[in-house]
Amino acid sequence: MPRSPKPRWCQGPPPQRVYKPAGVPFGQLNQVVLGLDELEALRLCDLLGLSQEEAGVRMGVSRGTVQRLLSSARAKVADALVHGKAITIAGADYIRFTHPRRHRFRGGAA
């Protein structure tokens, strides 16, 4: 029996749950499902420029887990962009949302 996933800390749900190509009805599109943890790894590493190690600390997982999340997320986003698919962002029961002030830095201290 596989081990249950370790809880992962994410900033919060995104403002939109679905992104799709313009001009095509959602019902006619194939979908790619992007997990909230995958989105958080993309946000931390690609948007904020953190290292995988730093992102792992913020998410409460190992650097290797962040690397796997990034690889999976990047492949899904590339697939959706290249093939004109909708991206649906889905949560999971092991995602925990942080307090909005949790990761703010004060006076140079972490």
VENZI-V57214 format. One record per pair of residues at least 6 apart in sequence whose ideal C-beta (glycine too) atoms are under 6 Angstrom apart, sorted by sequence separation. I is the first residue (numbers start at 1). J is the second residue. D is the distance in whole Angstrom. If there is no record, write none. Layout:
BEGIN
I	J	D
I	J	D
END
This chain:
BEGIN
20	26	6
44	50	5
56	62	6
56	63	5
80	87	5
20	29	6
45	55	5
53	63	5
56	66	5
44	55	4
52	63	5
55	66	5
52	66	5
52	67	6
41	66	5
45	70	6
10	36	5
41	69	4
8	37	5
41	70	5
10	40	4
38	69	5
42	73	5
37	69	6
38	72	6
38	73	4
34	76	5
32	76	5
32	79	6
32	80	4
9	59	5
39	89	6
8	59	5
9	60	5
8	61	6
32	85	5
34	87	6
30	85	5
31	86	5
32	87	5
33	88	5
34	89	5
36	91	5
29	86	4
31	88	5
33	90	5
36	95	5
21	84	5
20	86	4
19	87	5
18	88	5
17	89	5
14	89	6
10	95	5
12	97	5
7	94	5
8	95	6
9	96	5
5	94	4
7	96	5
9	98	5
END
